[in-house]
Amino acid sequence: MKKLKILGEYVGHLAVGAAMFAALLLFGGALNLLVHWAGPAIGDDSFSALMQQVEKVILYADIAFIVWWAIFSTYKAIKEMSDE
């Protein structure tokens, strides 16, 4: 019974991480659309270049976060299983 509880917590932790990943991905996508829409109105190439860099930072940070979250969740679950 204890192992099922640990498994449930593990799956839940991964699901929350996936939801946060999706939320940050949607934010980055919305920012991309906003830049494409506002870029011609602003008319500054350096603005577009800077915003593309910001988009890349958000994407790479999102990927790094989901990888860390999965590793941390797995470590936590393994530790709890071995403590049993």
N, CA, C and O atoms as a GROMACS GRO file, in nm:
protein
  336
    1MET      N    1   0.082  -0.120   0.000
    1MET     CA    2   0.000   0.000   0.000
    1MET      C    3   0.087   0.126   0.000
    1MET      O    4   0.055   0.223  -0.068
    2LYS      N    5   0.195   0.124   0.076
    2LYS     CA    6   0.285   0.239   0.083
    2LYS      C    7   0.350   0.265  -0.053
    2LYS      O    8   0.368   0.380  -0.093
    3LYS      N    9   0.384   0.156  -0.125
    3LYS     CA   10   0.447   0.173  -0.256
    3LYS      C   11   0.350   0.236  -0.357
    3LYS      O   12   0.391   0.315  -0.442
    4LEU      N   13   0.222   0.201  -0.348
    4LEU     CA   14   0.123   0.262  -0.437
    4LEU      C   15   0.108   0.411  -0.407
    4LEU      O   16   0.090   0.491  -0.499
    5LYS      N   17   0.115   0.448  -0.281
    5LYS     CA   18   0.107   0.589  -0.244
    5LYS      C   19   0.227   0.664  -0.300
    5LYS      O   20   0.212   0.774  -0.355
    6ILE      N   21   0.346   0.606  -0.287
    6ILE     CA   22   0.467   0.669  -0.341
    6ILE      C   23   0.457   0.680  -0.493
    6ILE      O   24   0.493   0.784  -0.550
    7LEU      N   25   0.408   0.576  -0.558
    7LEU     CA   26   0.391   0.579  -0.704
    7LEU      C   27   0.291   0.688  -0.745
    7LEU      O   28   0.314   0.760  -0.842
    8GLY      N   29   0.181   0.698  -0.670
    8GLY     CA   30   0.082   0.802  -0.699
    8GLY      C   31   0.140   0.942  -0.683
    8GLY      O   32   0.115   1.030  -0.766
    9GLU      N   33   0.218   0.963  -0.578
    9GLU     CA   34   0.282   1.093  -0.557
    9GLU      C   35   0.382   1.122  -0.669
    9GLU      O   36   0.392   1.236  -0.716
   10TYR      N   37   0.454   1.020  -0.712
   10TYR     CA   38   0.551   1.036  -0.820
   10TYR      C   39   0.482   1.076  -0.950
   10TYR      O   40   0.524   1.171  -1.016
   11VAL      N   41   0.377   1.006  -0.986
   11VAL     CA   42   0.303   1.036  -1.108
   11VAL      C   43   0.240   1.176  -1.099
   11VAL      O   44   0.240   1.252  -1.196
   12GLY      N   45   0.187   1.209  -0.981
   12GLY     CA   46   0.130   1.341  -0.962
   12GLY      C   47   0.234   1.451  -0.974
   12GLY      O   48   0.208   1.556  -1.034
   13HIS      N   49   0.352   1.427  -0.918
   13HIS     CA   50   0.461   1.524  -0.926
   13HIS      C   51   0.502   1.544  -1.072
   13HIS      O   52   0.525   1.658  -1.114
   14LEU      N   53   0.512   1.436  -1.147
   14LEU     CA   54   0.546   1.448  -1.289
   14LEU      C   55   0.435   1.520  -1.367
   14LEU      O   56   0.464   1.597  -1.458
   15ALA      N   57   0.309   1.494  -1.331
   15ALA     CA   58   0.197   1.560  -1.400
   15ALA      C   59   0.198   1.711  -1.375
   15ALA      O   60   0.172   1.790  -1.466
   16VAL      N   61   0.229   1.751  -1.251
   16VAL     CA   62   0.238   1.894  -1.220
   16VAL      C   63   0.354   1.956  -1.297
   16VAL      O   64   0.340   2.066  -1.350
   17GLY      N   65   0.467   1.886  -1.305
   17GLY     CA   66   0.580   1.936  -1.383
   17GLY      C   67   0.545   1.952  -1.530
   17GLY      O   68   0.583   2.050  -1.594
   18ALA      N   69   0.472   1.855  -1.585
   18ALA     CA   70   0.431   1.863  -1.725
   18ALA      C   71   0.335   1.980  -1.746
   18ALA      O   72   0.341   2.047  -1.849
   19ALA      N   73   0.246   2.004  -1.651
   19ALA     CA   74   0.153   2.117  -1.662
   19ALA      C   75   0.229   2.250  -1.658
   19ALA      O   76   0.197   2.342  -1.733
   20MET      N   77   0.329   2.260  -1.571
   20MET     CA   78   0.409   2.382  -1.565
   20MET      C   79   0.488   2.400  -1.694
   20MET      O   80   0.502   2.512  -1.743
   21PHE      N   81   0.540   2.291  -1.748
   21PHE     CA   82   0.612   2.297  -1.876
   21PHE      C   83   0.520   2.350  -1.986
   21PHE      O   84   0.559   2.437  -2.064
   22ALA      N   85   0.399   2.296  -1.991
   22ALA     CA   86   0.304   2.338  -2.093
   22ALA      C   87   0.267   2.485  -2.076
   22ALA      O   88   0.253   2.558  -2.174
   23ALA      N   89   0.250   2.530  -1.951
   23ALA     CA   90   0.215   2.670  -1.927
   23ALA      C   91   0.327   2.763  -1.973
   23ALA      O   92   0.302   2.865  -2.037
   24LEU      N   93   0.451   2.728  -1.941
   24LEU     CA   94   0.564   2.810  -1.985
   24LEU      C   95   0.580   2.806  -2.136
   24LEU      O   96   0.616   2.906  -2.198
   25LEU      N   97   0.552   2.690  -2.195
   25LEU     CA   98   0.560   2.678  -2.341
   25LEU      C   99   0.454   2.765  -2.407
   25LEU      O  100   0.481   2.830  -2.508
   26LEU      N  101   0.334   2.767  -2.351
   26LEU     CA  102   0.228   2.853  -2.405
   26LEU      C  103   0.264   3.000  -2.391
   26LEU      O  104   0.237   3.080  -2.480
   27PHE      N  105   0.326   3.036  -2.279
   27PHE     CA  106   0.369   3.174  -2.258
   27PHE      C  107   0.472   3.213  -2.364
   27PHE      O  108   0.464   3.321  -2.423
   28GLY      N  109   0.570   3.125  -2.387
   28GLY     CA  110   0.671   3.151  -2.490
   28GLY      C  111   0.610   3.162  -2.628
   28GLY      O  112   0.650   3.246  -2.708
   29GLY      N  113   0.513   3.076  -2.657
   29GLY     CA  114   0.445   3.082  -2.787
   29GLY      C  115   0.364   3.209  -2.803
   29GLY      O  116   0.362   3.269  -2.910
   30ALA      N  117   0.298   3.251  -2.696
   30ALA     CA  118   0.221   3.376  -2.700
   30ALA      C  119   0.315   3.495  -2.720
   30ALA      O  120   0.283   3.589  -2.794
   31LEU      N  121   0.430   3.491  -2.656
   31LEU     CA  122   0.528   3.598  -2.673
   31LEU      C  123   0.577   3.601  -2.818
   31LEU      O  124   0.595   3.709  -2.875
   32ASN      N  125   0.598   3.485  -2.876
   32ASN     CA  126   0.641   3.478  -3.016
   32ASN      C  127   0.536   3.540  -3.109
   32ASN      O  128   0.570   3.617  -3.199
   33LEU      N  129   0.411   3.506  -3.086
   33LEU     CA  130   0.304   3.564  -3.169
   33LEU      C  131   0.295   3.715  -3.150
   33LEU      O  132   0.274   3.789  -3.246
   34LEU      N  133   0.312   3.760  -3.027
   34LEU     CA  134   0.307   3.904  -2.999
   34LEU      C  135   0.421   3.977  -3.070
   34LEU      O  136   0.400   4.085  -3.126
   35VAL      N  137   0.539   3.918  -3.069
   35VAL     CA  138   0.654   3.980  -3.136
   35VAL      C  139   0.630   3.985  -3.287
   35VAL      O  140   0.659   4.086  -3.351
   36HIS      N  141   0.576   3.877  -3.345
   36HIS     CA  142   0.548   3.877  -3.489
   36HIS      C  143   0.441   3.980  -3.524
   36HIS      O  144   0.446   4.040  -3.632
   37TRP      N  145   0.346   4.000  -3.435
   37TRP     CA  146   0.240   4.096  -3.460
   37TRP      C  147   0.289   4.240  -3.441
   37TRP      O  148   0.258   4.328  -3.521
   38ALA      N  149   0.368   4.264  -3.333
   38ALA     CA  150   0.411   4.400  -3.301
   38ALA      C  151   0.539   4.440  -3.374
   38ALA      O  152   0.566   4.559  -3.388
   39GLY      N  153   0.617   4.345  -3.420
   39GLY     CA  154   0.744   4.374  -3.486
   39GLY      C  155   0.734   4.474  -3.600
   39GLY      O  156   0.808   4.573  -3.601
   40PRO      N  157   0.643   4.453  -3.696
   40PRO     CA  158   0.631   4.550  -3.805
   40PRO      C  159   0.586   4.689  -3.757
   40PRO      O  160   0.625   4.790  -3.814
   41ALA      N  161   0.502   4.692  -3.652
   41ALA     CA  162   0.455   4.821  -3.601
   41ALA      C  163   0.568   4.897  -3.533
   41ALA      O  164   0.575   5.019  -3.541
   42ILE      N  165   0.656   4.824  -3.465
   42ILE     CA  166   0.768   4.888  -3.397
   42ILE      C  167   0.875   4.926  -3.499
   42ILE      O  168   0.935   5.033  -3.490
   43GLY      N  169   0.899   4.838  -3.595
   43GLY     CA  170   0.991   4.868  -3.705
   43GLY      C  171   1.138   4.874  -3.666
   43GLY      O  172   1.217   4.939  -3.734
   44ASP      N  173   1.175   4.807  -3.558
   44ASP     CA  174   1.315   4.808  -3.512
   44ASP      C  175   1.369   4.665  -3.517
   44ASP      O  176   1.320   4.577  -3.447
   45ASP      N  177   1.469   4.642  -3.601
   45ASP     CA  178   1.525   4.508  -3.615
   45ASP      C  179   1.591   4.460  -3.487
   45ASP      O  180   1.590   4.341  -3.457
   46SER      N  181   1.650   4.552  -3.411
   46SER     CA  182   1.716   4.512  -3.286
   46SER      C  183   1.613   4.464  -3.184
   46SER      O  184   1.643   4.376  -3.103
   47PHE      N  185   1.491   4.520  -3.187
   47PHE     CA  186   1.385   4.473  -3.099
   47PHE      C  187   1.350   4.328  -3.131
   47PHE      O  188   1.339   4.244  -3.041
   48SER      N  189   1.332   4.300  -3.258
   48SER     CA  190   1.298   4.163  -3.299
   48SER      C  191   1.410   4.065  -3.263
   48SER      O  192   1.382   3.954  -3.218
   49ALA      N  193   1.533   4.105  -3.284
   49ALA     CA  194   1.646   4.018  -3.251
   49ALA      C  195   1.653   3.993  -3.100
   49ALA      O  196   1.676   3.880  -3.057
   50LEU      N  197   1.633   4.098  -3.022
   50LEU     CA  198   1.635   4.083  -2.876
   50LEU      C  199   1.522   3.992  -2.828
   50LEU      O  200   1.544   3.907  -2.742
   51MET      N  201   1.404   4.010  -2.883
   51MET     CA  202   1.291   3.928  -2.841
   51MET      C  203   1.309   3.782  -2.883
   51MET      O  204   1.262   3.692  -2.812
   52GLN      N  205   1.375   3.757  -2.995
   52GLN     CA  206   1.404   3.619  -3.033
   52GLN      C  207   1.499   3.556  -2.932
   52GLN      O  208   1.484   3.438  -2.899
   53GLN      N  209   1.595   3.632  -2.882
   53GLN     CA  210   1.685   3.580  -2.780
   53GLN      C  211   1.609   3.552  -2.650
   53GLN      O  212   1.633   3.451  -2.584
   54VAL      N  213   1.517   3.642  -2.614
   54VAL     CA  214   1.435   3.620  -2.494
   54VAL      C  215   1.352   3.494  -2.510
   54VAL      O  216   1.340   3.415  -2.416
   55GLU      N  217   1.294   3.472  -2.627
   55GLU     CA  218   1.216   3.352  -2.653
   55GLU      C  219   1.302   3.226  -2.637
   55GLU      O  220   1.257   3.127  -2.580
   56LYS      N  221   1.425   3.231  -2.688
   56LYS     CA  222   1.515   3.116  -2.676
   56LYS      C  223   1.549   3.090  -2.530
   56LYS      O  224   1.553   2.974  -2.487
   57VAL      N  225   1.574   3.195  -2.454
   57VAL     CA  226   1.606   3.178  -2.312
   57VAL      C  227   1.488   3.114  -2.239
   57VAL      O  228   1.507   3.023  -2.158
   58ILE      N  229   1.367   3.161  -2.268
   58ILE     CA  230   1.248   3.103  -2.205
   58ILE      C  231   1.235   2.956  -2.242
   58ILE      O  232   1.208   2.872  -2.155
   59LEU      N  233   1.255   2.922  -2.368
   59LEU     CA  234   1.243   2.783  -2.413
   59LEU      C  235   1.348   2.694  -2.347
   59LEU      O  236   1.316   2.587  -2.295
   60TYR      N  237   1.475   2.738  -2.348
   60TYR     CA  238   1.581   2.656  -2.289
   60TYR      C  239   1.565   2.643  -2.138
   60TYR      O  240   1.593   2.538  -2.082
   61ALA      N  241   1.522   2.749  -2.073
   61ALA     CA  242   1.497   2.742  -1.929
   61ALA      C  243   1.382   2.646  -1.899
   61ALA      O  244   1.387   2.572  -1.801
   62ASP      N  245   1.280   2.647  -1.983
   62ASP     CA  246   1.167   2.556  -1.968
   62ASP      C  247   1.212   2.411  -1.982
   62ASP      O  248   1.170   2.325  -1.904
   63ILE      N  249   1.295   2.385  -2.080
   63ILE     CA  250   1.346   2.248  -2.101
   63ILE      C  251   1.434   2.206  -1.984
   63ILE      O  252   1.422   2.094  -1.934
   64ALA      N  253   1.523   2.295  -1.940
   64ALA     CA  254   1.609   2.263  -1.826
   64ALA      C  255   1.525   2.237  -1.701
   64ALA      O  256   1.556   2.147  -1.623
   65PHE      N  257   1.420   2.316  -1.683
   65PHE     CA  258   1.334   2.298  -1.566
   65PHE      C  259   1.263   2.163  -1.569
   65PHE      O  260   1.258   2.095  -1.467
   66ILE      N  261   1.208   2.122  -1.684
   66ILE     CA  262   1.135   1.994  -1.688
   66ILE      C  263   1.229   1.876  -1.669
   66ILE      O  264   1.192   1.776  -1.608
   67VAL      N  265   1.353   1.888  -1.720
   67VAL     CA  266   1.451   1.781  -1.698
   67VAL      C  267   1.487   1.773  -1.550
   67VAL      O  268   1.492   1.664  -1.493
   68TRP      N  269   1.512   1.889  -1.487
   68TRP     CA  270   1.543   1.890  -1.344
   68TRP      C  271   1.426   1.835  -1.264
   68TRP      O  272   1.447   1.758  -1.171
   69TRP      N  273   1.305   1.874  -1.299
   69TRP     CA  274   1.186   1.830  -1.227
   69TRP      C  275   1.171   1.678  -1.234
   69TRP      O  276   1.138   1.614  -1.134
   70ALA      N  277   1.194   1.621  -1.352
   70ALA     CA  278   1.182   1.476  -1.368
   70ALA      C  279   1.290   1.403  -1.288
   70ALA      O  280   1.263   1.301  -1.224
   71ILE      N  281   1.413   1.455  -1.290
   71ILE     CA  282   1.522   1.393  -1.214
   71ILE      C  283   1.493   1.402  -1.064
   71ILE      O  284   1.510   1.305  -0.991
   72PHE      N  285   1.450   1.520  -1.019
   72PHE     CA  286   1.419   1.539  -0.877
   72PHE      C  287   1.305   1.448  -0.833
   72PHE      O  288   1.311   1.388  -0.726
   73SER      N  289   1.200   1.437  -0.914
   73SER     CA  290   1.086   1.351  -0.881
   73SER      C  291   1.130   1.206  -0.871
   73SER      O  292   1.088   1.134  -0.780
   74THR      N  293   1.212   1.163  -0.965
   74THR     CA  294   1.259   1.024  -0.964
   74THR      C  295   1.347   0.999  -0.843
   74THR      O  296   1.333   0.896  -0.777
   75TYR      N  297   1.437   1.090  -0.813
   75TYR     CA  298   1.524   1.077  -0.696
   75TYR      C  299   1.441   1.068  -0.568
   75TYR      O  300   1.465   0.982  -0.483
   76LYS      N  301   1.343   1.157  -0.556
   76LYS     CA  302   1.258   1.159  -0.438
   76LYS      C  303   1.182   1.027  -0.422
   76LYS      O  304   1.172   0.974  -0.311
   77ALA      N  305   1.128   0.974  -0.532
   77ALA     CA  306   1.054   0.848  -0.528
   77ALA      C  307   1.145   0.731  -0.493
   77ALA      O  308   1.107   0.645  -0.414
   78ILE      N  309   1.264   0.728  -0.551
   78ILE     CA  310   1.358   0.620  -0.521
   78ILE      C  311   1.400   0.626  -0.375
   78ILE      O  312   1.410   0.522  -0.308
   79LYS      N  313   1.425   0.745  -0.325
   79LYS     CA  314   1.464   0.762  -0.184
   79LYS      C  315   1.354   0.713  -0.091
   79LYS      O  316   1.381   0.644   0.007
   80GLU      N  317   1.229   0.750  -0.120
   80GLU     CA  318   1.119   0.708  -0.037
   80GLU      C  319   1.100   0.556  -0.044
   80GLU      O  320   1.066   0.493   0.057
   81MET      N  321   1.122   0.496  -0.161
   81MET     CA  322   1.110   0.350  -0.174
   81MET      C  323   1.220   0.279  -0.095
   81MET      O  324   1.196   0.176  -0.032
   82SER      N  325   1.339   0.335  -0.099
   82SER     CA  326   1.450   0.269  -0.028
   82SER      C  327   1.442   0.289   0.123
   82SER      O  328   1.496   0.208   0.198
   83ASP      N  329   1.376   0.396   0.168
   83ASP     CA  330   1.358   0.419   0.311
   83ASP      C  331   1.256   0.323   0.372
   83ASP      O  332   1.254   0.301   0.493
   84GLU      N  333   1.173   0.267   0.287
   84GLU     CA  334   1.066   0.178   0.334
   84GLU      C  335   1.119   0.049   0.384
   84GLU      O  336   1.042  -0.036   0.427
   0.00000   0.00000   0.00000
